[in-house]
Amino acid sequence: MHSTATSPGLAARSADPAETRHDPVPRTATRPISGRTAERLGLAVLLVGTALLYLWDLGASGWANSFYAAAAQAGSESWSAFFFGASDAGGAITVDKTPLSLWPMALSIRLFGLSSWSLLVPQALMGVGAVALLHATVRRATGSAGAGLLAGAGLALTPVATLMFRFDNPDAALVLLLLAAAWATLRALESAHPVRWLALGGALVGLAFLAKMLQAFLVLPALAAAYALFATVPWWKRVGHLLVAFAAMVVAGGWWIAIVELVPEGSRPYVGGSQDNSILELALGYNGLGRLDGDEEGSVGGGGGWGTPGPLRLFTDALGDQASWLLPAAIVLGVAGLWLARGLERARSVRAALVLMLGWLLVTATTFSLMQGIFHEYYTVALAPAVALLAAVGAWVLWRARASLVAAGVLGGTLALTAAWAFVLLERSGWMPWLRWTVAVVGLAAALLVVGARHLPRRVATAVAGVAVVAALAGPAAYSVATAGTPHTGSIVTAGPATAGGTGPGAGRGRTGAGGGGAVGGLLEGSEPTAAVTALLQQDADAFTWAAATVGSNSASGYQLASEEPVMAIGGFNGTDPSPTLEEFQTYVANGQVHWFVAGGGRLGGGPGGAAGGGAGGGDTDSTASAITAWVEENFTATTVDGVTLYDLAGGVR
């Protein structure tokens, strides 16, 4: 049984008889048809609006992150490349992530052909699905359609969410799967057969691991805590159920890892991002503990360039406008809502949702704030579901308790804080000065009215609540619209208007994540071949395993996407992976498997045209990539086409 202790201001509960039932979705027998229609209309508006925001002019971003776009294209041509997440259909090397996030895009390209839309629409649909799932989670926990709509809108209008659900990075799949895991865990708390739902939640976390490796595990403490604290079964059964969920996670995430480890190295692509061709080394090192302590061999550098690690990192100039608009409100309202929800009939389900998302937010935000390794602004999309739910559910709980001066005061004070923080974020960017003043004035005025809402007529109080919501969401909504209206390409992108600033390597809003790049591409941006170069790569391509080879994945990706022929990325993303070795590359050439070598690819330690002089050389002279480049230059004749230097390897060594 739930506690019936009544907190101040909660004595007057909802008159809706469905509030007294355990079923989180009210029966329709006593509910007016007009109410059901309004709920459905509200949800339809939310989802259609989200779809428009995420799909509008989607093709303007082209290949977005060409690194992942090329792998999706390769997967559409080869089932082996699809399974392993190879950068090219020839299977030379994989991307530096597990491949689950690539699979929907590769299937879409296989069905509809290669285009920006077939690449990015699956990402946008994941965003719409995430918003719908968060709405359903909140609706079920609170019984309030309004709270569900508010949470969904909060997620949809988070600027970094708008960015990532219009981009081809793994973060879209990660967020959707983790949100689904949270939904399944909360369903387990109300089910007569909780272990089934809990096992589903564990399996979804395992699949999220196959999207972005160890980052998926940041939510595990929150999922376990929510079930351990609020399940109604005995403690020993709770422990047993959590062990089942853990086993499901290991199976769902481990089967692919096991296969990759068991397949002989010569029968699969090299594991990109690792230094010893091991998926376990990649998961635990470069993409795991190395992100925490900065010890990442072969990486592009530590996290200091993307906001100095520290407790306020998420509020800095580099990160604040990505996902922190409602972050202060989420913390205050989440904690206050957790306390005041004790007096609700749905206390257990509401408090379980709040505990889960507070844990999600605490662990993820702390990790992001203190990690020493590679950290990019767009990682903060992982905070968006927790922030949106905490702000929405906390506000709903406090609004119901507004008869209490304390609850009304906390709610009004939080709205004032949110408006003030939006003013700061908008002032930093210097964008649309009138908007920050409007948000500040309207937000502060609404905050005062919220404090006194208990004295206002119901309709007037409802109007005040509506104005408060608009004031809280105006800033992130404007940033999200600006994000959707700005093309984004490159490996490092940020949300917000194109005029907003950024810091760190590759800072900038829209277009490329790095500085200006030539036709050959570079470390952070894809190559942009001309029609003549593309035609040259397509010439007799069917006679070769790889139409071309070049240093660095981004350089290779542009040539591959333009020609739709496999292009080998020597050295992987950074050009620093020891694959292929010089001897292996020489064997490929001797066997007639590589047609062209394209000089000037990007690599770690070199600019977009390579280091020192922009030629094919440069970078680390001891690296595999440099050795291959030197061998090609010494043994083959250079040809220049539209400013790009190529070497024809088809005839073997001369």
Secondary structure as GFF3:
##gff-version 3
##sequence-region A 1 654
A	DSSP	three_ten_helix	17	20	.	.	.	ID=ss1
A	DSSP	alpha_helix	33	55	.	.	.	ID=ss2
A	DSSP	three_ten_helix	58	61	.	.	.	ID=ss3
A	DSSP	alpha_helix	66	77	.	.	.	ID=ss4
A	DSSP	alpha_helix	79	84	.	.	.	ID=ss5
A	DSSP	alpha_helix	102	112	.	.	.	ID=ss6
A	DSSP	alpha_helix	116	142	.	.	.	ID=ss7
A	DSSP	alpha_helix	145	156	.	.	.	ID=ss8
A	DSSP	alpha_helix	159	164	.	.	.	ID=ss9
A	DSSP	alpha_helix	171	188	.	.	.	ID=ss10
A	DSSP	alpha_helix	194	212	.	.	.	ID=ss11
A	DSSP	three_ten_helix	213	219	.	.	.	ID=ss12
A	DSSP	alpha_helix	220	230	.	.	.	ID=ss13
A	DSSP	alpha_helix	235	262	.	.	.	ID=ss14
A	DSSP	three_ten_helix	265	267	.	.	.	ID=ss15
A	DSSP	alpha_helix	279	281	.	.	.	ID=ss16
A	DSSP	pi_helix	282	289	.	.	.	ID=ss17
A	DSSP	alpha_helix	290	293	.	.	.	ID=ss18
A	DSSP	three_ten_helix	303	306	.	.	.	ID=ss19
A	DSSP	three_ten_helix	313	315	.	.	.	ID=ss20
A	DSSP	alpha_helix	320	323	.	.	.	ID=ss21
A	DSSP	alpha_helix	327	340	.	.	.	ID=ss22
A	DSSP	three_ten_helix	341	343	.	.	.	ID=ss23
A	DSSP	alpha_helix	347	370	.	.	.	ID=ss24
A	DSSP	three_ten_helix	377	383	.	.	.	ID=ss25
A	DSSP	alpha_helix	384	400	.	.	.	ID=ss26
A	DSSP	alpha_helix	405	429	.	.	.	ID=ss27
A	DSSP	alpha_helix	433	451	.	.	.	ID=ss28
A	DSSP	three_ten_helix	453	455	.	.	.	ID=ss29
A	DSSP	alpha_helix	458	484	.	.	.	ID=ss30
A	DSSP	alpha_helix	531	538	.	.	.	ID=ss31
A	DSSP	three_ten_helix	541	543	.	.	.	ID=ss32
A	DSSP	beta_strand	546	551	.	.	.	ID=ss33
A	DSSP	alpha_helix	553	563	.	.	.	ID=ss34
A	DSSP	beta_strand	567	570	.	.	.	ID=ss35
A	DSSP	alpha_helix	582	590	.	.	.	ID=ss36
A	DSSP	beta_strand	594	598	.	.	.	ID=ss37
A	DSSP	alpha_helix	624	635	.	.	.	ID=ss38
A	DSSP	beta_strand	638	641	.	.	.	ID=ss39
A	DSSP	beta_strand	644	648	.	.	.	ID=ss40
###
